[in-house]
Amino acid sequence: MSKLIATDLHGVRTLVTGGTSGLGRAMAEALALAGARVVVTSRDPQRAQDVARDLGTGALGRAMDVRDPEMVITAVDEIYARLGGLDLLVCNAGVGMRTVNPRFLSEPQPFWEVSPDGFRNVVDTKFIGTFLVARAVVPRMLKANGGRVVVISMNTETMTRPGFVPYGPSGAAVEALAHVMAADLMGTSVKLNILLPGGASATGMIPDEVSPEVRARLLDPAIMGPPIVWLASPEAADVHGRRVTATEFGEWRMHRAR
């Protein structure tokens, strides 16, 4: 497990979409451990509440289908009513290739074999969901004169890997969107950055038939902890429009300090 940065985030109010499993849960746990007040979302309300309970006192679980504009607005309204605001939004919600091809690593499908419904679900969750949640939260952050947004992305190689339609293209779209949002926010009180793990991680998105040798090389999702905590900290107050890779975070941070 990656060593967390000794940072006190007490008083920092955070929302992690898709925060009940995988990378999202790892980031939510790291933020909660640093003292932040964390809200995790899931399409399943019970799952969100169960994970919030595991995160400890002060954590909240909220049902949110990021594909649904009205549900996003309602959920954000309720989160703001409960917390009084948000200091950090982590746009993480997504579904993987298993939803369109359970054996995508061993038996990759060409794009023409992907069902329209499967394609739409992945794109709507990862790409459209990022837009809808950021659209609901960022104007409130601007009105409050401050906030951070972190958009979770993926390796460029994954975006264009054969057999990875629609997961790869959805990641490319999210990253392009994040760069445009960062440009739109340039010079404002809201900072937006991109964070990616830097390789395949041991989450529920990996097929069951993956060999032990391959599984041993997967990244621990906890690798996302140190960079997300740092991006929420005062030390990152002036960081904007950057693409941070978790596997290279320690070296990147030292280089930046120099």
Secondary structure, 3 states (H helix, E strand, C coil): CCCCCCCCCCCCEEEECCCCCHHHHHHHHHHHHCCCEEEEEECCHHHHHHHHHHHCCCCEEEECCCCCHHHHHHHHHHHHHHHCCCCEEEECCCCCHHHCCCCCCCCCCCHHHCCHHHHHHHHHHHHHHHHHHHHHHHHHHHHCCCEEEEEECCCHHHHCCCCCCCHHHHHHHHHHHHHHHHHHHCCCCEEEEEEECCCCECCCCCCCCCCHHHHHCCECHHHHHHHHHHHCCHHHCCCCCCEEEHHHHHHHHHHHHC
